[in-house]
Amino acid sequence: MRAVDLIHKKRDGEQLTFAEIDYLIKGYCQGEIPDYQMSAWSMAVFFRGMTKKETADLTMAMAHSGDTVDLGAIHGLTADKHSTGGVGDKTTLVVAPLVAAIGVPVAKMSGRGLGHTGGTIDKLEAIEGFRTELQRDDFFAQVNDIGLAVIGQSGNLTPADKKLYALRDVTATVESIPLIASSVMSKKIAAGADVIVLDVKAGSGAFMKSLEDAEHLARAMVDIGTEVGRRTAAVISDMDQPLGAAIGNALEVAEAIATLKGQGPKDLERLCLTLAAHMAVLAGKAGSIEEAELILREALRSGAALDKFRALVVAQGGDPSMVDQPDRLPAATAFVEVKAESSGWVTGIQAEQLGLAAMKLGAGRATKEAAIDYAVGMLLKKKVGDAVSLGETLAVLHTHEGYVGLDAIMSETAAAFTIDSAQPEAKPLLLSIVTA
Ligand code: URA
């Protein structure tokens, strides 16, 4: 086989076999196929697309390019969720303990944030002492013991995806639905869960800006999961504004704890319940979404979900007093109000812009190596649909005395809010559900 012939074939719109796709992925991983050939092939895929079968074959070739996790040692069907990334998205911190509380085991590998979106692992590390690296056997034992564990991704999970994603990033081939779908699903499949629920965001703060693109991506991912024997569903939600009110690591942990107590923002609670309900149904814990929601609401009301979160913190070495008294989490020392420059209604909030502003305050990383300040970020005081008067507070920046560059961040934060004289039509948070 020769890479050039396979590039030629894809360029002309023909379908590749599993053996051909696997040859490209293995050859690329082993350094036998150079970047320029893989770039040409990715661009051919970008323009020609892939069939369902090709997309599933690419996913499996990448899933088996490194370590795979066999969750067979865990009792029961394990569930995982994946978010395509958003601003203020702390759903894993709520959903994982919530489904674990009703008996669905969660053995989760999560990522760190980069750019304007935060990562679950960074958020959990805002809790003093929380360890995000566990030995494989300890990881399994913890899930069997308390029903959940959340750790960072292992070093050698899907190396083909890491290499190909880095190449796509610099060759304008990221925005290809089969390439995104296989990239996301290869990681989920390698991580081993039986049930996969995808939280696909659509809107200004998301990777997929339109609902149509988000639906295509969700369909491609659900088809891959189904094709390879995983129970998969996707929930498409609006990311035209941040989720909840908190952006920044400790602030998001505190908001997740409030949600586990039934006192969180309604949009966050709604999305978490929906994701958790789909996980519960696919795992066989409920016969319908409605029934699952009833059981899950009871887990919130009774404190069982919060107890699971506390058990997770204790099991992974974190300070549980931060769960019961979230004001003990790392906190900012200076608070700056960003005020409205006109009166009217908030009709839009540029989530990406706020994510970038929080990152500049120190809540996220501009480069992979950058350190994070867990305490900083912002709390939104207004969301889309709220009335606002001139001079009223839109958001509070959580920062430190003497932070240089605050004026620019205040202006960027204010500019992220669109204020119009007409009240906007209410837009639903949940846009669509894609099932097998
Ligand atoms: N996230 C991924 O994991 N892969 C992509 O290709 C795009 C977003």
Residues whose N, C-alpha, C, O or C-beta is under 5 A from the ligand:
A	BS01	URA	V174 L179 I180 S183 V184
